[in-house]
Amino acid sequence: VGIHLNKSNELGVVESVKAAAEIYAPASGEVIEINKELATNPSLVNEAADGEGWFIKMHITNKDELNELMDEVAYSAYIVGLQ
């Protein structure tokens, strides 16, 4: 909390049995909250990624960077294209 991240800065790592993957900041801003529940219940990331499985909350300092992100429909199409 209190750390400033620039867009694409690494903010953490997700580890599984098979691999580890970095998590990157979607936009620039200050971290205002960390989901401490993940430390004791990491399966929330898989079970409720769009709910209780969040990683951090940020105060976005450059809202224009949000325009570069995919919406849910575009991201779903992107994922399907990878398969």
C-alpha positions in Angstrom: 0.0 0.0 0.0 1.3 3.4 -0.9 3.5 2.2 -3.7 3.3 4.0 -7.1 3.3 1.7 -10.1 3.7 2.7 -13.7 1.7 0.9 -16.3 3.2 -2.5 -17.0 5.3 -2.6 -13.8 5.4 -6.0 -12.2 3.1 -6.0 -9.2 3.3 -9.7 -8.2 3.6 -13.3 -9.2 1.1 -16.1 -9.4 2.5 -19.5 -8.9 1.0 -22.9 -9.6 2.2 -26.4 -9.6 3.4 -26.2 -13.2 4.5 -22.6 -13.6 4.8 -19.0 -12.3 3.5 -15.9 -14.1 4.1 -12.3 -13.4 1.2 -9.9 -12.9 1.5 -6.4 -14.4 -0.1 -3.1 -13.5 -2.9 -2.4 -16.1 -2.4 1.4 -15.6 -0.3 3.9 -13.6 -1.3 4.7 -10.1 -0.9 4.2 -6.3 -1.8 0.9 -4.6 -4.4 1.7 -2.0 -5.4 -1.8 -0.9 -4.0 -5.4 -1.1 -6.3 -8.4 -1.0 -4.8 -10.1 2.2 -7.4 -12.9 1.8 -5.3 -14.3 -1.0 -2.5 -15.2 1.4 -4.6 -17.7 3.2 -7.0 -18.6 0.3 -5.1 -18.3 -3.0 -7.7 -20.4 -4.8 -10.0 -17.3 -4.8 -8.0 -16.2 -7.9 -9.4 -19.2 -9.8 -12.8 -19.4 -8.1 -13.7 -15.8 -8.2 -11.3 -13.8 -10.4 -14.0 -11.2 -11.2 -15.1 -11.0 -7.6 -13.3 -11.9 -4.3 -10.1 -13.0 -6.2 -8.8 -9.5 -6.9 -5.1 -8.7 -6.2 -4.9 -4.9 -5.5 -7.0 -1.8 -5.7 -5.4 1.3 -7.2 -6.0 5.0 -7.4 -5.4 5.5 -11.2 -3.3 8.6 -12.0 -3.5 8.4 -15.8 -7.1 7.4 -16.8 -6.2 7.7 -20.5 -4.2 4.4 -20.1 -7.5 2.6 -19.4 -8.6 3.2 -23.0 -5.8 0.8 -24.1 -7.3 -2.1 -22.1 -9.6 -4.7 -23.6 -13.2 -4.9 -22.5 -14.6 -8.3 -21.5 -15.9 -9.1 -25.0 -12.6 -8.4 -26.6 -10.7 -10.3 -24.0 -12.9 -13.3 -24.4 -12.4 -13.3 -28.1 -8.6 -13.0 -27.6 -8.6 -16.0 -25.3 -10.6 -18.1 -27.7 -8.2 -17.2 -30.5 -5.3 -18.6 -28.4 -6.8 -22.0 -28.2 
